[in-house]
Amino acid sequence: MKDYIEDRVKRIAAYVLESGATVRQAAKVYGTSKSTVHKDLTERLCSVSPSTAKKVAKILQKNKAERHIRGGNATRMKYKNR
């Protein structure tokens, strides 16, 4: 893996651990696509730091379990503000 990719993986993982951010939020902050962030956190991070990968996987799983709630809240706010 190239150095700049490894650095990006580490930075994004640290951000997600610190803030509990979703893949979309992390992608927006780091200016990459959400598919790149997802691949970085689910595949590449395992080879860089397995212990961090386990911690990040828990956060990603929590975010995935809560996404239907966030979507409902976003829809409610959309129509409330009209």
Rosetta constraint file for C-alpha pairs under 8 A:
AtomPair CA 1 CA 5 HARMONIC 6.75 0.50
AtomPair CA 1 CA 6 HARMONIC 6.66 0.50
AtomPair CA 2 CA 6 HARMONIC 6.38 0.50
AtomPair CA 3 CA 7 HARMONIC 6.15 0.50
AtomPair CA 4 CA 8 HARMONIC 6.16 0.50
AtomPair CA 5 CA 9 HARMONIC 6.15 0.50
AtomPair CA 6 CA 10 HARMONIC 6.26 0.50
AtomPair CA 6 CA 48 HARMONIC 7.14 0.50
AtomPair CA 7 CA 11 HARMONIC 6.15 0.50
AtomPair CA 8 CA 12 HARMONIC 6.06 0.50
AtomPair CA 9 CA 13 HARMONIC 6.04 0.50
AtomPair CA 9 CA 37 HARMONIC 8.00 0.50
AtomPair CA 9 CA 40 HARMONIC 5.54 0.50
AtomPair CA 9 CA 41 HARMONIC 6.87 0.50
AtomPair CA 9 CA 44 HARMONIC 7.20 0.50
AtomPair CA 9 CA 45 HARMONIC 6.30 0.50
AtomPair CA 10 CA 14 HARMONIC 6.11 0.50
AtomPair CA 10 CA 45 HARMONIC 7.51 0.50
AtomPair CA 10 CA 48 HARMONIC 7.96 0.50
AtomPair CA 11 CA 15 HARMONIC 6.21 0.50
AtomPair CA 12 CA 16 HARMONIC 6.20 0.50
AtomPair CA 12 CA 26 HARMONIC 6.75 0.50
AtomPair CA 12 CA 30 HARMONIC 7.58 0.50
AtomPair CA 12 CA 37 HARMONIC 7.53 0.50
AtomPair CA 12 CA 41 HARMONIC 7.82 0.50
AtomPair CA 13 CA 17 HARMONIC 6.13 0.50
AtomPair CA 13 CA 41 HARMONIC 6.63 0.50
AtomPair CA 13 CA 45 HARMONIC 7.84 0.50
AtomPair CA 13 CA 52 HARMONIC 7.56 0.50
AtomPair CA 13 CA 53 HARMONIC 7.98 0.50
AtomPair CA 13 CA 56 HARMONIC 6.73 0.50
AtomPair CA 14 CA 18 HARMONIC 6.02 0.50
AtomPair CA 15 CA 19 HARMONIC 5.97 0.50
AtomPair CA 15 CA 20 HARMONIC 7.68 0.50
AtomPair CA 15 CA 21 HARMONIC 7.40 0.50
AtomPair CA 15 CA 26 HARMONIC 7.41 0.50
AtomPair CA 16 CA 20 HARMONIC 4.91 0.50
AtomPair CA 16 CA 21 HARMONIC 5.01 0.50
AtomPair CA 16 CA 22 HARMONIC 7.32 0.50
AtomPair CA 16 CA 26 HARMONIC 7.03 0.50
AtomPair CA 16 CA 56 HARMONIC 6.98 0.50
AtomPair CA 16 CA 59 HARMONIC 7.76 0.50
AtomPair CA 17 CA 21 HARMONIC 7.76 0.50
AtomPair CA 17 CA 55 HARMONIC 7.41 0.50
AtomPair CA 17 CA 56 HARMONIC 6.28 0.50
AtomPair CA 17 CA 59 HARMONIC 7.48 0.50
AtomPair CA 20 CA 59 HARMONIC 6.36 0.50
AtomPair CA 21 CA 25 HARMONIC 5.82 0.50
AtomPair CA 21 CA 26 HARMONIC 6.18 0.50
AtomPair CA 22 CA 26 HARMONIC 6.23 0.50
AtomPair CA 22 CA 60 HARMONIC 7.06 0.50
AtomPair CA 22 CA 63 HARMONIC 6.34 0.50
AtomPair CA 23 CA 27 HARMONIC 6.07 0.50
AtomPair CA 23 CA 34 HARMONIC 5.93 0.50
AtomPair CA 23 CA 37 HARMONIC 6.32 0.50
AtomPair CA 23 CA 38 HARMONIC 6.37 0.50
AtomPair CA 23 CA 60 HARMONIC 7.82 0.50
AtomPair CA 24 CA 28 HARMONIC 6.21 0.50
AtomPair CA 24 CA 34 HARMONIC 5.56 0.50
AtomPair CA 25 CA 29 HARMONIC 6.30 0.50
AtomPair CA 26 CA 30 HARMONIC 6.15 0.50
AtomPair CA 26 CA 34 HARMONIC 7.82 0.50
AtomPair CA 26 CA 37 HARMONIC 7.21 0.50
AtomPair CA 27 CA 31 HARMONIC 5.66 0.50
AtomPair CA 27 CA 32 HARMONIC 5.01 0.50
AtomPair CA 27 CA 33 HARMONIC 5.59 0.50
AtomPair CA 27 CA 34 HARMONIC 5.18 0.50
AtomPair CA 27 CA 36 HARMONIC 7.97 0.50
AtomPair CA 27 CA 37 HARMONIC 6.05 0.50
AtomPair CA 28 CA 32 HARMONIC 6.72 0.50
AtomPair CA 28 CA 33 HARMONIC 7.77 0.50
AtomPair CA 32 CA 36 HARMONIC 6.55 0.50
AtomPair CA 32 CA 37 HARMONIC 7.01 0.50
AtomPair CA 33 CA 37 HARMONIC 6.49 0.50
AtomPair CA 34 CA 38 HARMONIC 6.02 0.50
AtomPair CA 35 CA 39 HARMONIC 6.10 0.50
AtomPair CA 36 CA 40 HARMONIC 6.02 0.50
AtomPair CA 37 CA 41 HARMONIC 6.13 0.50
AtomPair CA 38 CA 42 HARMONIC 5.96 0.50
AtomPair CA 39 CA 43 HARMONIC 5.40 0.50
AtomPair CA 39 CA 44 HARMONIC 6.59 0.50
AtomPair CA 40 CA 44 HARMONIC 4.86 0.50
AtomPair CA 40 CA 45 HARMONIC 5.93 0.50
AtomPair CA 41 CA 45 HARMONIC 5.31 0.50
AtomPair CA 41 CA 46 HARMONIC 7.90 0.50
AtomPair CA 41 CA 53 HARMONIC 6.99 0.50
AtomPair CA 41 CA 56 HARMONIC 7.17 0.50
AtomPair CA 41 CA 57 HARMONIC 7.76 0.50
AtomPair CA 42 CA 46 HARMONIC 7.08 0.50
AtomPair CA 42 CA 53 HARMONIC 7.31 0.50
AtomPair CA 42 CA 57 HARMONIC 7.21 0.50
AtomPair CA 43 CA 47 HARMONIC 7.59 0.50
AtomPair CA 44 CA 48 HARMONIC 6.62 0.50
AtomPair CA 45 CA 49 HARMONIC 5.77 0.50
AtomPair CA 45 CA 50 HARMONIC 6.84 0.50
AtomPair CA 45 CA 52 HARMONIC 7.56 0.50
AtomPair CA 45 CA 53 HARMONIC 5.61 0.50
AtomPair CA 46 CA 50 HARMONIC 4.63 0.50
AtomPair CA 46 CA 52 HARMONIC 7.96 0.50
AtomPair CA 46 CA 53 HARMONIC 5.47 0.50
AtomPair CA 49 CA 53 HARMONIC 6.16 0.50
AtomPair CA 50 CA 54 HARMONIC 6.43 0.50
AtomPair CA 51 CA 55 HARMONIC 6.71 0.50
AtomPair CA 52 CA 56 HARMONIC 6.15 0.50
AtomPair CA 53 CA 57 HARMONIC 5.98 0.50
AtomPair CA 54 CA 58 HARMONIC 6.48 0.50
AtomPair CA 55 CA 59 HARMONIC 6.71 0.50
AtomPair CA 56 CA 60 HARMONIC 6.18 0.50
AtomPair CA 57 CA 61 HARMONIC 6.04 0.50
AtomPair CA 58 CA 62 HARMONIC 6.19 0.50
AtomPair CA 59 CA 63 HARMONIC 6.17 0.50
AtomPair CA 60 CA 64 HARMONIC 6.10 0.50
AtomPair CA 61 CA 65 HARMONIC 6.20 0.50
AtomPair CA 62 CA 66 HARMONIC 6.32 0.50
AtomPair CA 63 CA 67 HARMONIC 6.03 0.50
AtomPair CA 66 CA 70 HARMONIC 6.54 0.50
AtomPair CA 67 CA 71 HARMONIC 6.11 0.50
AtomPair CA 68 CA 72 HARMONIC 6.22 0.50
AtomPair CA 69 CA 73 HARMONIC 6.25 0.50
AtomPair CA 70 CA 74 HARMONIC 6.10 0.50
AtomPair CA 71 CA 75 HARMONIC 6.22 0.50
AtomPair CA 72 CA 76 HARMONIC 6.16 0.50
AtomPair CA 73 CA 77 HARMONIC 6.16 0.50
AtomPair CA 74 CA 78 HARMONIC 6.12 0.50
AtomPair CA 75 CA 79 HARMONIC 6.44 0.50
AtomPair CA 76 CA 80 HARMONIC 5.97 0.50
AtomPair CA 77 CA 81 HARMONIC 6.06 0.50
AtomPair CA 78 CA 82 HARMONIC 6.82 0.50
